[in-house]
Amino acid sequence: MIDVEKLTALIPPSAVDKESLSLYCDYSYGNTIAPEMYTKYDIKRGLRNADGTGVVVGITNISDVHGYTYDHQGNKIPDEGRLTYRGYDINDLVANVVKEDRFGFEETAYLLMSGVLPSERELADFRTLLGEYADLPDGFTVNYIMRPPTRDIMNAMARAILQLYAFDLRAEERSRTHELDTAIMLLARLPRIMVLAYHVYRDKFFGDSMFIHHYVPGESTAQTILSMLRPDRSYTDLEAKTLDLMLMLHAEHGGGNNSTFSCRALTSADTDPYSAYAAAIGSLKGARHGGANNRVTAMTSDIKEHVRDITNEGQVADYLRKIVRKEAYDRTGLVYGMGHAVYTKSDPRAVLCHKYANRLVKGTDHEEEFRLLELIEQLTPQLLAEAGKSKDICANVDLYSGCVYATLGIPKEMLTPLFACARMAGWASHRFEEIVSAKRIMRPAFQKACPDRDYEPLATRIEHHHLQD
C-alpha cells in the first residue's frame, strides 16, 4: 500500500510561521462581501433569480428541463417534470429501448451529438467507432493512471483527459472532424479510465489485488463497465440493461447545470476540447453538483442506525422530522434526494429510475433500503410543510440511483464518475453548439465593492494581523 504521509508531502514543513502572515491569519479579510450589497445592486447570486429560477444566459436545441409554469402575475406554478433530448421525451426514449429489449445509451449519445435519431446502419457504425477508439495508448495505464495513484476517481479522469491531449497531434485543431473524433474517443475511453483508476485506488490504498481486463469488442458501454469492474467479468442481462438505463438518464440535463455551463464557458474562450471536458469533470466533482447520490447513501445509513424498524412508517417519519428540524443527521435540515432546482411535482428521471429499479432490487439485500427510500419520498413533502417549508418538492434521481448502483455492486467511489461517463455525451453536444452558434467569449461583469485606497510605502505598513487582535 501507498505511504500516505509521503504522498501528502507535496506541501513540505515550512520555517515560516504561517499564522503570523495576514495572508493566513484571516482568510475572510478581503474576501467577504456584505450580504446587503447583493440586494443593493440586484446581483443574481449563483446566477439565480429571486424565485430560484436560473438566469437565462443562452439558447439551446439540445434538451429542455421543465418543472413549472407561470401565471399572469409572473408567479411560478408547480408542474409535472418533463425532460426532453432534442425534443424527444425521455420517457419515450426509454420505453422504446425497453420494449425492443436492447441497449440505448449509444443511441442516446448519437441523438444528443447529432440532433437526430440514428438509423440502424448509423447506430451500428457509431458503435464500431466507439469500439475502435476504446483502447488507450500503449503504456497509458501504467504511466498516467497508475502513477501517481489518486484517492479520487474524478481527479484521475480529469488528469487522464489532459494527458490524452499530449497524444493528439491535432489537439489544437478546431475542425468538425477533429471535434467529433475527440468527443467519441473520450466517450469510449472514459468508462475504461474510470474502472482502471478505481482498481489502482483499491490496490494502492487498500492492498487489494489489482486486475486489468481488456476491452471486449462488441460490448455496450454498460457491459464494458460491469465486465471490467468484476473479477470474473460476469453480469446478467438485467444488470447491464439497468446500468444502461441509468446512463441514458444521466446523459444530459440542459445547459444551465454547472458542469455543462463550465464546458460552454471554456469553449467560448476557444480552448481545446480536452481542457473544456476536464473542466466539466472538475465541476461535476464538486459536492454541490455531482455528489448528491453519495449524500443520500450516507443519510440512509444514518437513518438505519437510528430507526429500529425502517419498514415502520411512523418511526421513519419521526426521525425524518428530526432531520427537517435540524435535530439529527448533519443538522442542515435537508433531506437529501428530495428537491431540485427546476423540478417541482416530479423528476422524470427519478420516476423512471424507481420504475425499472424495482425489478432489479426485488429479492436482494438492497430491497429493504429501496422501500425505505420510497417512504422518504412519500413522507418528506408533508414533513416539510409541517416545518413551514415548501411542500412543492419531489424526489430527484439521486434518491434512488445510489441504491441501484449498490445493487449492481458498483462502489460508492464510482457513483459520480459514472455520472461523468454518461454526461460526456451532453457536454460534447453543448460544446458543438457553442462552437457553431454562440461565437462569443462569455464575459460577465462583477460590481465593484472595494473603496479606492492610497498606496502605502512598504516601511510604513502595519501588519494586518495586529489590527485583528
C-alpha positions as CSV (number, residue, x, y, z in Angstrom):
1,M,0.0,0.0,0.0
2,I,1.0,3.6,-0.5
3,D,2.7,5.6,2.3
4,V,0.1,8.3,2.7
5,E,2.5,10.6,4.6
6,K,4.9,10.5,1.7
7,L,2.1,11.1,-0.8
8,T,0.9,14.2,1.1
9,A,4.4,15.6,1.4
10,L,3.7,17.8,-1.7
11,I,3.5,20.7,0.8
12,P,6.6,20.4,3.0
13,P,7.0,21.7,6.5
14,S,8.0,25.4,6.5
15,A,10.3,27.6,8.6
16,V,7.7,30.3,8.3
17,D,5.0,30.8,11.0
18,K,2.2,31.0,8.5
19,E,-0.3,32.2,11.1
20,S,1.7,35.3,11.6
21,L,1.0,36.3,8.0
22,S,-2.1,38.3,7.3
23,L,-2.5,36.1,4.2
24,Y,-3.1,33.1,6.5
25,C,-4.3,34.6,9.8
26,D,-7.6,36.0,8.5
27,Y,-8.8,34.2,5.4
28,S,-12.1,36.0,5.3
29,Y,-10.5,39.5,5.3
30,G,-10.7,40.9,1.8
31,N,-12.9,38.0,0.7
32,T,-16.1,38.9,2.5
33,I,-18.9,40.8,0.7
34,A,-21.7,42.2,2.8
35,P,-24.9,40.4,2.0
36,E,-26.8,43.7,1.6
37,M,-24.5,44.6,-1.3
38,Y,-26.1,41.8,-3.4
39,T,-29.5,43.3,-2.7
40,K,-28.4,46.9,-3.3
41,Y,-27.1,46.1,-6.8
42,D,-29.7,43.4,-7.6
43,I,-26.9,40.8,-8.1
44,K,-28.2,37.3,-9.1
45,R,-26.1,35.2,-6.8
46,G,-25.4,31.8,-8.3
47,L,-27.0,33.1,-11.5
48,R,-30.3,32.6,-9.8
49,N,-33.4,34.8,-9.8
50,A,-35.1,35.7,-6.5
51,D,-37.6,32.8,-7.1
52,G,-34.8,30.3,-7.5
53,T,-35.0,30.0,-11.3
54,G,-31.9,30.3,-13.4
55,V,-30.9,33.5,-15.1
56,V,-31.2,32.9,-18.9
57,V,-27.8,33.2,-20.5
58,G,-28.2,31.3,-23.7
59,I,-30.3,29.3,-26.1
60,T,-30.1,25.6,-26.8
61,N,-31.6,23.0,-29.1
62,I,-30.2,20.1,-27.1
63,S,-32.5,19.5,-24.2
64,D,-35.2,21.0,-22.0
65,V,-35.8,20.6,-18.3
66,H,-39.3,21.6,-17.4
67,G,-40.7,21.7,-13.9
68,Y,-43.0,24.7,-13.6
69,T,-45.1,27.3,-15.5
70,Y,-46.0,30.9,-14.7
71,D,-49.4,32.6,-14.1
72,H,-50.4,36.0,-15.4
73,Q,-48.7,37.8,-12.5
74,G,-45.4,36.0,-13.2
75,N,-45.7,33.7,-10.2
76,K,-44.2,30.2,-10.5
77,I,-46.7,27.4,-10.7
78,P,-45.5,23.8,-10.0
79,D,-45.9,21.4,-12.8
80,E,-45.1,17.8,-13.6
81,G,-41.5,17.3,-14.6
82,R,-40.5,16.8,-18.2
83,L,-37.1,16.1,-19.7
84,T,-36.5,16.1,-23.5
85,Y,-33.4,15.3,-25.5
86,R,-33.5,17.0,-28.9
87,G,-37.3,17.3,-28.5
88,Y,-37.9,13.7,-27.6
89,D,-39.4,12.9,-24.3
90,I,-37.1,10.8,-22.1
91,N,-40.0,8.6,-21.3
92,D,-40.5,7.7,-24.9
93,L,-36.8,7.1,-25.5
94,V,-36.5,4.7,-22.5
95,A,-39.8,3.0,-23.2
96,N,-38.9,2.1,-26.7
97,V,-35.5,0.8,-25.8
98,V,-37.0,-1.4,-23.1
99,K,-39.8,-2.6,-25.4
100,E,-37.2,-3.6,-28.0
101,D,-35.0,-5.2,-25.3
102,R,-31.8,-3.5,-26.4
103,F,-29.2,-1.1,-25.1
104,G,-30.0,2.6,-25.5
105,F,-27.1,4.7,-24.2
106,E,-25.2,4.7,-27.5
107,E,-28.3,5.7,-29.4
108,T,-28.9,8.5,-26.9
109,A,-25.4,9.8,-27.3
110,Y,-25.7,9.8,-31.1
111,L,-29.0,11.7,-30.8
112,L,-27.5,14.3,-28.5
113,M,-24.4,14.8,-30.5
114,S,-26.0,14.8,-33.9
115,G,-29.5,16.1,-33.3
116,V,-31.2,13.1,-35.0
117,L,-32.0,9.5,-34.0
118,P,-29.7,7.2,-35.9
119,S,-30.8,4.7,-38.5
120,E,-29.8,1.0,-37.9
121,R,-26.7,1.4,-40.1
122,E,-25.7,4.7,-38.4
123,L,-26.1,3.2,-35.0
124,A,-24.0,0.2,-35.9
125,D,-21.3,2.4,-37.4
126,F,-21.3,4.6,-34.3
127,R,-20.8,1.6,-32.1
128,T,-18.0,0.4,-34.3
129,L,-16.3,3.8,-33.9
130,L,-16.7,3.6,-30.2
131,G,-15.0,0.2,-30.3
132,E,-12.2,1.4,-32.5
133,Y,-11.4,4.3,-30.1
134,A,-11.7,2.3,-26.8
135,D,-8.1,1.1,-26.5
136,L,-5.8,3.5,-24.6
137,P,-2.4,4.4,-26.0
138,D,0.4,1.9,-25.2
139,G,1.7,2.4,-21.7
140,F,-1.0,4.9,-20.7
141,T,-2.4,2.9,-17.9
142,V,1.0,2.3,-16.3
143,N,2.4,5.8,-16.8
144,Y,-0.7,8.0,-16.4
145,I,-3.3,6.2,-14.4
146,M,-1.2,4.2,-12.0
147,R,1.4,6.9,-11.5
148,P,0.8,8.7,-9.2
149,P,-2.3,7.0,-7.8
150,T,-5.1,9.3,-6.5
151,R,-7.7,8.8,-3.9
152,D,-10.4,10.4,-6.1
153,I,-11.5,8.8,-9.4
154,M,-12.8,12.1,-10.8
155,N,-9.4,13.6,-10.3
156,A,-7.9,10.6,-12.2
157,M,-10.4,11.0,-15.1
158,A,-9.7,14.8,-15.4
159,R,-6.0,14.2,-15.3
160,A,-6.2,11.4,-17.9
161,I,-8.2,13.6,-20.3
162,L,-5.5,16.3,-20.1
163,Q,-2.8,13.7,-20.6
164,L,-4.5,12.4,-23.8
165,Y,-4.0,15.9,-25.2
166,A,-0.3,15.1,-25.5
167,F,-1.0,12.0,-27.6
168,D,-3.1,14.0,-30.1
169,L,-1.0,15.5,-32.9
170,R,-4.1,17.6,-33.9
171,A,-5.1,18.7,-30.3
172,E,-5.4,22.4,-31.2
173,E,-7.4,21.7,-34.4
174,R,-11.0,23.0,-34.3
175,S,-12.3,21.2,-37.4
176,R,-15.7,19.4,-37.3
177,T,-14.0,16.1,-37.8
178,H,-11.5,16.5,-35.0
179,E,-14.1,17.8,-32.6
180,L,-16.3,14.7,-33.3
181,D,-13.3,12.3,-33.2
182,T,-12.2,13.7,-29.8
183,A,-15.7,13.5,-28.3
184,I,-16.3,10.0,-29.5
185,M,-12.8,8.9,-28.3
186,L,-13.5,10.2,-24.8
187,L,-17.0,8.8,-24.7
188,A,-15.4,5.4,-25.4
189,R,-12.4,5.7,-23.1
190,L,-13.7,7.4,-20.0
191,P,-15.6,4.3,-18.8
192,R,-12.3,2.3,-19.1
193,I,-10.3,5.0,-17.4
194,M,-12.8,5.2,-14.6
195,V,-12.7,1.4,-13.8
196,L,-8.9,1.2,-14.2
197,A,-8.5,4.2,-11.8
198,Y,-10.7,2.5,-9.3
199,H,-8.7,-0.7,-9.4
200,V,-5.5,1.3,-8.9
201,Y,-7.1,3.1,-6.0
202,R,-8.1,-0.1,-4.3
203,D,-4.6,-1.6,-4.9
204,K,-2.5,1.3,-3.8
205,F,-4.5,2.4,-0.8
206,F,-6.2,-0.7,0.5
207,G,-3.9,-3.5,-0.7
208,D,-6.5,-5.2,-2.9
209,S,-5.3,-7.4,-5.8
210,M,-5.4,-5.3,-9.0
211,F,-6.6,-6.8,-12.2
212,I,-6.8,-5.2,-15.6
213,H,-9.3,-6.6,-18.1
214,H,-9.1,-5.8,-21.8
215,Y,-11.9,-4.3,-23.8
216,V,-14.3,-6.9,-25.3
217,P,-15.2,-5.8,-28.8
218,G,-19.0,-5.5,-29.3
219,E,-19.9,-4.8,-25.7
220,S,-22.1,-1.8,-25.0
221,T,-20.8,0.9,-22.6
222,A,-22.8,-0.6,-19.7
223,Q,-21.5,-4.1,-20.4
224,T,-17.9,-2.8,-20.6
225,I,-18.2,-1.1,-17.2
226,L,-19.5,-4.2,-15.5
227,S,-17.2,-6.5,-17.4
228,M,-14.1,-4.5,-16.4
229,L,-15.2,-3.9,-12.8
230,R,-15.8,-7.5,-11.8
231,P,-13.0,-10.1,-11.4
232,D,-14.9,-12.8,-13.2
233,R,-16.3,-10.4,-15.8
234,S,-19.8,-11.9,-15.4
235,Y,-23.0,-9.9,-15.3
236,T,-26.7,-10.6,-16.0
237,D,-28.6,-9.0,-18.9
238,L,-30.9,-7.3,-16.4
239,E,-27.9,-5.8,-14.6
240,A,-26.3,-4.5,-17.8
241,K,-29.6,-3.0,-19.1
242,T,-30.4,-1.4,-15.8
243,L,-27.0,0.3,-15.9
244,D,-27.6,1.3,-19.5
245,L,-30.9,3.0,-18.4
246,M,-29.0,4.9,-15.7
247,L,-26.5,6.1,-18.3
248,M,-29.4,7.3,-20.5
249,L,-30.9,9.2,-17.7
250,H,-27.6,11.0,-16.8
251,A,-26.5,11.7,-20.4
252,E,-27.8,15.3,-20.5
253,H,-29.8,17.8,-18.4
254,G,-29.9,21.2,-20.1
255,G,-27.3,23.9,-20.5
256,G,-27.7,25.5,-17.1
257,N,-26.2,22.9,-14.8
258,N,-22.8,23.9,-13.5
259,S,-20.6,21.3,-15.4
260,T,-22.2,21.9,-18.7
261,F,-22.0,25.7,-18.2
262,S,-18.3,25.3,-17.3
263,C,-17.8,23.3,-20.6
264,R,-19.5,26.0,-22.6
265,A,-17.7,28.8,-20.8
266,L,-14.3,27.3,-21.6
267,T,-15.4,26.5,-25.2
268,S,-16.4,30.2,-25.6
269,A,-12.8,31.1,-24.9
270,D,-11.7,28.9,-27.9
271,T,-9.7,26.5,-25.8
272,D,-9.1,22.9,-26.9
273,P,-11.7,20.1,-26.2
274,Y,-9.5,18.3,-23.7
275,S,-9.4,21.4,-21.5
276,A,-13.1,22.0,-21.8
277,Y,-14.1,18.4,-20.9
278,A,-11.6,18.3,-18.0
279,A,-13.1,21.5,-16.6
280,A,-16.6,19.9,-16.8
281,I,-15.4,16.9,-14.8
282,G,-13.8,19.3,-12.2
283,S,-17.2,21.0,-11.9
284,L,-19.1,17.8,-11.6
285,K,-16.7,16.6,-8.9
286,G,-17.9,19.5,-6.6
287,A,-20.0,18.5,-3.6
288,R,-22.8,20.9,-4.7
289,H,-23.1,19.3,-8.1
290,G,-22.4,15.6,-8.7
291,G,-22.0,14.1,-5.3
292,A,-25.7,14.1,-4.2
293,N,-26.1,10.3,-4.6
294,N,-23.3,9.8,-2.0
295,R,-25.1,12.1,0.4
296,V,-28.3,10.2,0.0
297,T,-26.4,6.9,0.8
298,A,-24.8,8.5,3.9
299,M,-28.2,9.8,5.1
300,T,-30.0,6.5,4.7
301,S,-27.2,4.8,6.6
302,D,-27.7,7.2,9.4
303,I,-31.5,6.6,9.3
304,K,-30.9,2.8,9.5
305,E,-28.6,3.3,12.6
306,H,-31.2,5.4,14.5
307,V,-34.5,3.9,13.4
308,R,-35.3,0.5,15.0
309,D,-37.7,-0.6,12.2
310,I,-37.1,1.1,8.9
311,T,-40.3,-0.5,7.5
312,N,-42.4,1.3,10.1
313,E,-43.8,4.5,8.6
314,G,-44.3,6.2,12.0
315,Q,-40.7,5.5,13.2
316,V,-39.2,6.7,9.9
317,A,-41.4,9.8,9.9
318,D,-40.3,10.7,13.5
319,Y,-36.6,10.6,12.5
320,L,-37.1,12.5,9.3
321,R,-39.0,15.1,11.3
322,K,-35.8,15.5,13.4
323,I,-33.7,15.8,10.3
324,V,-36.0,18.5,8.9
325,R,-35.9,20.4,12.3
326,K,-32.0,20.2,12.2
327,E,-32.0,18.0,15.2
328,A,-30.5,14.9,13.6
329,Y,-28.0,13.7,11.0
330,D,-25.9,16.6,9.7
331,R,-28.3,19.3,11.1
332,T,-28.7,21.1,7.8
333,G,-32.5,20.5,7.7
334,L,-32.0,18.9,4.2
335,V,-33.5,15.6,3.2
336,Y,-31.0,14.5,0.5
337,G,-32.6,13.1,-2.6
338,M,-35.6,15.4,-2.2
339,G,-35.9,18.6,-4.2
340,H,-34.5,20.0,-7.4
341,A,-33.6,23.4,-8.8
342,V,-36.2,23.0,-11.6
343,Y,-38.5,20.0,-10.9
344,T,-41.3,20.6,-8.5
345,K,-44.0,17.9,-8.8
346,S,-41.9,15.2,-10.3
347,D,-38.4,14.4,-11.6
348,P,-38.9,12.1,-14.7
349,R,-35.5,10.6,-14.1
350,A,-36.5,9.6,-10.6
351,V,-39.8,8.2,-11.8
352,L,-38.1,6.1,-14.4
353,C,-35.3,5.0,-12.1
354,H,-37.8,3.9,-9.5
355,K,-39.9,2.1,-12.1
356,Y,-37.2,0.0,-13.6
357,A,-35.1,-0.5,-10.5
358,N,-37.9,-2.3,-8.8
359,R,-37.2,-5.4,-10.8
360,L,-33.5,-5.2,-10.0
361,V,-33.7,-4.9,-6.3
362,K,-36.5,-7.4,-5.8
363,G,-35.4,-10.3,-3.6
364,T,-31.9,-8.8,-3.0
365,D,-30.3,-7.5,0.2
366,H,-31.0,-4.0,-1.0
367,E,-34.8,-4.3,-1.3
368,E,-35.4,-3.1,2.3
369,E,-33.3,0.0,1.7
370,F,-35.2,0.6,-1.5
371,R,-38.5,0.5,0.4
372,L,-37.0,3.0,2.9
373,L,-36.3,5.4,0.1
374,E,-39.9,5.0,-1.0
375,L,-41.0,6.0,2.5
376,I,-38.7,9.0,2.4
377,E,-40.2,10.1,-0.9
378,Q,-43.7,9.7,0.4
379,L,-43.2,11.4,3.8
380,T,-40.9,14.3,3.1
381,P,-43.3,16.8,1.4
382,Q,-45.7,16.7,4.4
383,L,-43.0,16.9,7.0
384,L,-41.5,19.9,5.2
385,A,-45.0,21.5,5.1
386,E,-45.3,20.9,8.9
387,A,-42.0,22.8,9.4
388,G,-43.3,25.7,7.4
389,K,-41.2,24.9,4.3
390,S,-42.5,24.5,0.7
391,K,-44.2,21.2,0.1
392,D,-43.7,21.6,-3.7
393,I,-40.8,19.2,-3.6
394,C,-40.3,15.8,-5.3
395,A,-37.7,13.0,-5.3
396,N,-34.8,13.7,-7.6
397,V,-32.9,11.0,-9.4
398,D,-30.2,10.8,-6.7
399,L,-32.7,9.4,-4.2
400,Y,-32.8,6.0,-5.9
401,S,-29.6,6.0,-8.0
402,G,-27.2,5.2,-5.2
403,C,-29.3,2.1,-4.1
404,V,-29.5,1.0,-7.8
405,Y,-25.7,1.2,-8.1
406,A,-25.2,-0.6,-4.8
407,T,-27.4,-3.4,-6.1
408,L,-25.2,-3.6,-9.2
409,G,-22.1,-3.9,-7.0
410,I,-20.8,-0.6,-8.1
411,P,-18.7,1.0,-5.2
412,K,-19.6,4.5,-3.9
413,E,-16.3,5.9,-5.2
414,M,-17.6,5.4,-8.7
415,L,-21.0,7.0,-8.5
416,T,-20.0,10.5,-9.6
417,P,-17.5,9.1,-12.2
418,L,-20.3,7.1,-13.7
419,F,-22.3,10.3,-13.9
420,A,-19.4,11.8,-15.8
421,C,-19.1,8.9,-18.3
422,A,-22.7,9.4,-19.2
423,R,-22.7,13.2,-19.2
424,M,-19.8,13.2,-21.7
425,A,-22.4,12.9,-24.4
426,G,-24.2,16.1,-23.2
427,W,-21.0,18.1,-22.7
428,A,-19.9,17.3,-26.2
429,S,-23.3,18.3,-27.6
430,H,-23.1,21.7,-25.8
431,R,-19.5,22.3,-26.9
432,F,-20.5,21.7,-30.5
433,E,-23.5,24.1,-30.2
434,E,-21.3,26.7,-28.6
435,I,-18.7,26.5,-31.4
436,V,-21.2,26.6,-34.2
437,S,-23.8,29.1,-32.9
438,A,-22.6,31.2,-30.0
439,K,-19.3,32.6,-31.3
440,R,-18.6,35.0,-28.5
441,I,-16.5,34.6,-25.3
442,M,-18.5,34.6,-22.1
443,R,-17.5,37.6,-20.1
444,P,-20.0,38.5,-17.3
445,A,-19.5,41.6,-15.1
446,F,-18.9,41.9,-11.4
447,Q,-19.9,45.0,-9.4
448,K,-17.0,46.7,-7.6
449,A,-17.5,46.8,-3.8
450,C,-14.0,47.8,-2.5
451,P,-13.3,51.6,-1.9
452,D,-10.4,53.2,-3.6
453,R,-7.2,53.5,-1.4
454,D,-4.0,55.4,-1.4
455,Y,-0.8,53.5,-1.8
456,E,1.2,52.9,1.4
457,P,5.1,52.8,1.3
458,L,6.5,49.5,2.5
459,A,8.3,50.9,5.5
460,T,5.1,52.5,7.0
461,R,2.7,49.5,6.7
462,I,1.2,47.9,9.8
463,E,0.9,44.1,9.9
464,H,-2.7,43.3,9.3
465,H,-3.0,40.5,11.9
466,H,-2.2,43.1,14.7
467,L,-5.2,45.0,13.5
468,Q,-7.3,42.0,14.1
469,D,-6.2,41.5,17.7
